[in-house]
Amino acid sequence: MTDNHARHHRQPGRLARTGLLRPWSLLAAGALAGGLVGGTYGTLKAPTYTATSYVVAVPTAQSDPASALGFAQAYGRAATQLAVLGDAQTWARVPVPTLRRSVRTVTSPDAPMVAVSATSPRPGLAADMANAVTRALTRHANKTKSSTHVELVLFSRAVRPTDPTSASPAVTGLVGTSAGGLLGGLALLVRPRQTGDDRSVRPASVPGPAAAADVHPQR
């Protein structure tokens, strides 16, 4: 009887410790798994490089800076169109779909400048693609210079990048750790919880056999 009574007293403490341990272990497991996956991804994925060239829209004597700014915005959108990329593929020596995936343009609302960026696992190819698109865009824009009164001029050629622009394994590992911890926390929110009533319920005791004096009335 004493041993059973002691076990009943120890059981709530063990359950409480287990209830505190499981949430933290789930969070730690999720963060650890996410960190391992993120670090492995960053290690195995090939680094990528980005090269950028710049062109400037210059107004002629028959135009003004406001017109040049407006045409710069239009040239930024036209740089990734098929007509420009079709000419650029000859100098970049890559097909149009590769240029379409790799080249991006950025324009400024305050300056008549267009930035042409290209990304590739090969730093030399990134520079070649950016320069090829810039060259093709300049030629297309200057064909209509007599009617637009705006000339597109090369401001800066793209150079071969030396440092990758992709995330390092340390960064991808941190991102994976955060994502794993977040998923572990979400799993804690949706898991079924044990209520206090469930923990306090004990098995019903079976009554022992009644004594003979209790069953048969005394005479």
Phi and psi in degrees as a GROMACS rama.xvg file:
@    title "Ramachandran Plot"
@    xaxis  label "Phi"
@    yaxis  label "Psi"
@TYPE xy
-66.3072  -42.1294  THR-2
-64.7323  -41.8493  ASP-3
-63.9311  -39.8483  ASN-4
-63.8728  -39.0661  HIS-5
-68.242  -37.7932  ALA-6
-65.6059  -37.3083  ARG-7
-64.4102  -33.6204  HIS-8
-74.9895  -32.4882  HIS-9
-77.6506  -25.2942  ARG-10
-63.2163  -44.1863  GLN-11
-60.9971  -37.8729  PRO-12
-64.6087  -39.978  GLY-13
-65.7593  -40.9899  ARG-14
-64.3082  -38.1452  LEU-15
-64.9387  -42.522  ALA-16
-65.0635  -37.8838  ARG-17
-66.0311  -39.4024  THR-18
-65.5663  -31.0052  GLY-19
-79.2345  -30.5904  LEU-20
-76.9382  -39.5396  LEU-21
-63.0212  -45.8684  ARG-22
-59.4194  -43.8692  PRO-23
-66.8443  -37.2957  TRP-24
-67.3725  -35.2314  SER-25
-67.9787  -40.791  LEU-26
-63.9042  -44.5366  LEU-27
-64.6442  -40.1343  ALA-28
-64.9818  -41.2237  ALA-29
-64.7427  -43.6476  GLY-30
-65.0931  -40.538  ALA-31
-65.3588  -44.892  LEU-32
-64.3037  -42.1014  ALA-33
-63.7728  -40.0456  GLY-34
-64.1718  -40.1197  GLY-35
-65.8711  -42.6896  LEU-36
-65.585  -45.0365  VAL-37
-64.1074  -43.331  GLY-38
-64.7341  -39.6277  GLY-39
-64.9757  -41.096  THR-40
-61.4132  -45.5687  TYR-41
-65.4518  -30.1972  GLY-42
-75.9499  -41.3331  THR-43
-82.2007  -28.5014  LEU-44
-71.9654  134.473  LYS-45
-67.4296  138.313  ALA-46
-67.5353  151.135  PRO-47
-116.873  150.891  THR-48
-123.415  148.362  TYR-49
-126.881  131.04  THR-50
-121.921  144.46  ALA-51
-133.446  134.32  THR-52
-118.851  159.901  SER-53
-131.563  139.663  TYR-54
-127.945  154.324  VAL-55
-125.856  136.277  VAL-56
-88.2548  120.558  ALA-57
-114.309  125.903  VAL-58
-74.385  145.197  PRO-59
-85.799  -173.605  THR-60
-65.3716  -24.8352  ALA-61
-90.903  6.91999  GLN-62
-128.117  -171.066  SER-63
-143.086  166.634  ASP-64
-59.9863  -33.2745  PRO-65
-63.2068  -40.0186  ALA-66
-65.8799  -39.8583  SER-67
-62.1507  -39.3959  ALA-68
-64.3213  -41.2447  LEU-69
-65.5983  -40.717  GLY-70
-69.5072  -30.949  PHE-71
-62.3227  -39.8044  ALA-72
-63.1046  -41.654  GLN-73
-67.2387  -40.4801  ALA-74
-66.2086  -32.9625  TYR-75
-62.9045  -36.1243  GLY-76
-76.1306  -32.1078  ARG-77
-77.6455  -16.5976  ALA-78
-63.2973  -28.5803  ALA-79
-102.449  15.1753  THR-80
-84.3874  162.387  GLN-81
-61.9139  -36.6178  LEU-82
-61.4362  -41.4626  ALA-83
-75.7232  -45.385  VAL-84
-66.56  -30.4633  LEU-85
-62.4164  -37.0751  GLY-86
-76.8503  -34.5534  ASP-87
-68.5954  -27.65  ALA-88
-64.7683  -25.1979  GLN-89
-66.9106  -42.1143  THR-90
-82.3081  -32.6152  TRP-91
-81.5757  -19.8387  ALA-92
60.9146  38.7603  ARG-93
-137.654  154.002  VAL-94
-71.3724  164.583  PRO-95
-59.2921  -42.9268  VAL-96
-57.8358  -35.5754  PRO-97
-66.5526  -42.0779  THR-98
-64.2083  -38.2064  LEU-99
-65.1783  -37.5715  ARG-100
-75.3217  -29.1777  ARG-101
-100.19  -20.0473  SER-102
-103.967  135.164  VAL-103
-133.027  150.172  ARG-104
-123.209  149.521  THR-105
-134.984  133.898  VAL-106
-119.786  161.89  THR-107
-112.719  139.332  SER-108
-74.2162  -9.84133  PRO-109
-111.369  -19.4556  ASP-110
-131.401  141.716  ALA-111
-80.1689  57.8037  PRO-112
-122.973  144.334  MET-113
-121.776  125.122  VAL-114
-101.075  125.692  ALA-115
-112.184  114.712  VAL-116
-115.278  141.727  SER-117
-130.928  139.915  ALA-118
-120.93  137.157  THR-119
-160.146  153.464  SER-120
-65.7998  -16.7063  PRO-121
-106.717  117.651  ARG-122
-61.4741  -37.2084  PRO-123
-65.3198  -38.6506  GLY-124
-68.6322  -35.4689  LEU-125
-59.1415  -45.0512  ALA-126
-66.2009  -40.4207  ALA-127
-63.4718  -41.4929  ASP-128
-67.1206  -42.6363  MET-129
-62.4631  -44.1872  ALA-130
-68.2559  -35.1048  ASN-131
-67.1423  -42.7992  ALA-132
-67.0048  -39.6506  VAL-133
-61.7211  -42.9665  THR-134
-64.0924  -45.4268  ARG-135
-66.0209  -39.4626  ALA-136
-64.6243  -41.2269  LEU-137
-63.0983  -42.9322  THR-138
-64.9026  -42.2608  ARG-139
-66.0713  -40.9394  HIS-140
-67.2709  -39.9282  ALA-141
-79.1495  -10.8482  ASN-142
-67.2391  -27.4295  LYS-143
-107.226  20.9612  THR-144
-62.363  -33.5902  LYS-145
-68.5918  -24.3651  SER-146
-98.9253  -32.8469  SER-147
-85.7427  -22.6268  THR-148
59.8929  30.4464  HIS-149
-134.91  129.718  VAL-150
-109.862  138.429  GLU-151
-99.4407  121.601  LEU-152
-119.951  138.774  VAL-153
-68.3698  126.526  LEU-154
-98.8658  -42.2412  PHE-155
-155.725  129.149  SER-156
-79.1887  153.258  ARG-157
-75.4653  137.415  ALA-158
-110.306  160.087  VAL-159
-65.3896  118.915  ARG-160
-71.694  148.715  PRO-161
-105.839  -24.8347  THR-162
-114.33  138.302  ASP-163
-70.0585  151.281  PRO-164
-100.376  -5.72401  THR-165
-76.9041  160.7  SER-166
-69.525  143.126  ALA-167
-78.6415  163.847  SER-168
-57.7465  -32.9696  PRO-169
-64.1901  -41.1536  ALA-170
-69.0537  -45.1081  VAL-171
-65.35  -32.4333  THR-172
-65.3725  -41.9548  GLY-173
-64.8057  -41.1352  LEU-174
-62.8021  -42.3374  VAL-175
-64.6776  -38.5886  GLY-176
-62.8301  -43.8736  THR-177
-63.484  -43.4093  SER-178
-65.736  -40.6699  ALA-179
-64.7172  -41.7221  GLY-180
-63.5277  -37.8915  GLY-181
-65.0132  -42.9111  LEU-182
-65.3333  -37.3563  LEU-183
-63.3481  -39.4503  GLY-184
-65.2336  -39.3504  GLY-185
-65.5288  -36.383  LEU-186
-64.8735  -33.628  ALA-187
-66.979  -34.3145  LEU-188
-71.0681  -32.5752  LEU-189
-97.0628  -5.99548  VAL-190
-72.766  149.122  ARG-191
-67.4357  134.671  PRO-192
-103.247  149.141  ARG-193
-93.2638  122.475  GLN-194
-81.9701  168.808  THR-195
-66.4417  -33.1723  GLY-196
-65.8099  -36.8075  ASP-197
-66.7476  -36.6447  ASP-198
-74.0242  -27.6242  ARG-199
-91.0168  -8.90656  SER-200
-72.0019  131.082  VAL-201
-117.914  156.509  ARG-202
-62.157  139.794  PRO-203
-67.3761  138.854  ALA-204
-80.9242  140.195  SER-205
-90.3376  122.841  VAL-206
-64.4719  143.371  PRO-207
-76.5476  170.547  GLY-208
-64.3956  139.234  PRO-209
-71.8115  147.642  ALA-210
-70.3182  157.343  ALA-211
-64.3266  -32.2753  ALA-212
-67.0613  -29.7764  ALA-213
-77.3822  -30.5696  ASP-214
-79.4296  -46.4772  VAL-215
-103.854  123.105  HIS-216
-64.1409  143.715  PRO-217
-73.7522  144.861  GLN-218
